[in-house]
């Protein structure tokens, strides 16, 4: 189904994957400017960040990887990285807020942000739509039957009308709520804000530039290419290192290995360490001037959750 | 080998240990005493198993996660309602404690929500808390049935405080 205009890369096992992050337009720049910033009131001190990221002498991010590896996505050749990263963020927030696990459709999110073509999207557009339109679950009840949204569509015209209609209704159950941008006034504040969010288990969506050498990790670290940013991912947790940058954020990429077809094509070794890789804060910051980094603090409740009936 | 060391486990230079006083001939009374003690322990455990409480502590006392709570009382949902400005570190810790508690307590689930989430379900929980004289940040206990709000307390800062919501 995919007819992508976005960049295609080849993983070490030969599987092709795409990126899909576009530079924001002027209108999207205004959206970025209007977003509230993660307040300094939320900042944690070094000791608190360390306490939350290292438990009983073990780095928490390693445990989180195991817990979340079944949700690693594989976007394949579609340029839906923004849909993937934001949808994974919503899934993580639901986990954090104690809500039952629901697979979120990254294609649905992508289709709302790309103008009906597989040419990528701007991070801010998807991020904003998560709050305004919500995003649909993969599995949807239509006419008394469970139907699954395809994981390879980019245009709403590619989806059965009845299924799409119900997806739009269901999307209201999965709305972003407290969403912020990371501060850009100084590298120190940026590090503090991102570290504080990840220490609280709040997911962070960010941009980076993928190069040909980014297909493999180097000593567990992501190799970043030079450029303005062509890919977005989710930082789901972090490794505590202390010092000026406090942490090495842990990237949950969307290049597999997907372990469940709900999260993308299965098979293949995928990218990184079971889909994850560590960043330096300097590399994470590199593209943040072009594409804000976003901190997802909470989602709204699902009105159909029995806890709120 | 002597009669006290029929298998020859002890060298001749080392006397075999003296047999305990409970011999088949003269220990019948003590055997009955042991049986009595075991029976008493079994009765004690059975009483606690079916809901008895010998500690006489209040619901907040003790570190044992399920010593003082009874199945019917703790089922349902613990809904943490925090203020708009995200969870503080202490509050986040408390939610972690509650999730640990729920993980060993059958039928109990935890949710954390923002007090400005205008969804009807959140508004109803806050309205109920107000009837208990509590405003967010707070903790509401709700049963499995629709509208079965049971209690609300100020945002707890310990497991002891959390358990007060089950009173």
Contacts between the chains, C-beta under 8 A, distances in Angstrom:
chain1	res1	chain2	res2	distance
A	39	B	85	6.8
A	41	B	85	6.2
A	42	B	85	7.1
A	42	B	86	5.7
A	44	B	89	5.7
A	48	B	89	5.2
A	52	B	89	7.2
A	52	B	92	7.8
A	96	B	112	7.6
A	97	B	111	6.2
A	97	B	112	4.9
A	97	B	113	6.9
A	98	B	95	7.7
A	98	B	99	6.7
A	98	B	109	6.4
A	98	B	110	4.2
A	98	B	111	4.6
A	98	B	112	6.1
A	99	B	111	6.7
A	177	B	114	5.9
A	177	B	117	6.1
A	178	B	84	7.5
A	178	B	86	6.0
A	178	B	114	6.2
A	199	B	89	7.9
A	200	B	86	7.5
A	200	B	87	6.6
A	200	B	89	7.3
A	200	B	92	5.4
A	201	B	92	7.7
A	202	B	86	7.7
A	297	B	86	4.7
A	298	B	86	7.0
A	298	B	112	8.0
A	298	B	113	7.6
A	298	B	114	5.3
A	298	B	117	7.9
A	300	B	114	7.9
A	300	B	117	5.1
A	300	B	119	5.8
A	301	B	111	7.3
A	301	B	113	5.5
A	301	B	117	6.0
A	301	B	119	5.0
A	301	B	121	5.7
A	301	B	122	5.9
A	303	B	119	5.6
A	303	B	120	6.8
A	303	B	121	6.0
A	305	B	111	7.5
A	305	B	121	7.1
A	306	B	77	7.9
A	306	B	144	6.8
A	306	B	146	7.6
A	307	B	77	4.1
A	307	B	79	6.3
A	307	B	109	6.7
A	307	B	111	5.0
A	307	B	121	7.4
A	307	B	142	6.6
A	308	B	79	7.9
A	308	B	111	7.8
A	308	B	119	6.7
A	308	B	120	7.7
A	308	B	121	2.5
A	308	B	122	6.7
A	308	B	124	7.5
A	308	B	125	7.2
A	309	B	121	6.8
A	309	B	146	4.1
A	309	B	147	7.2
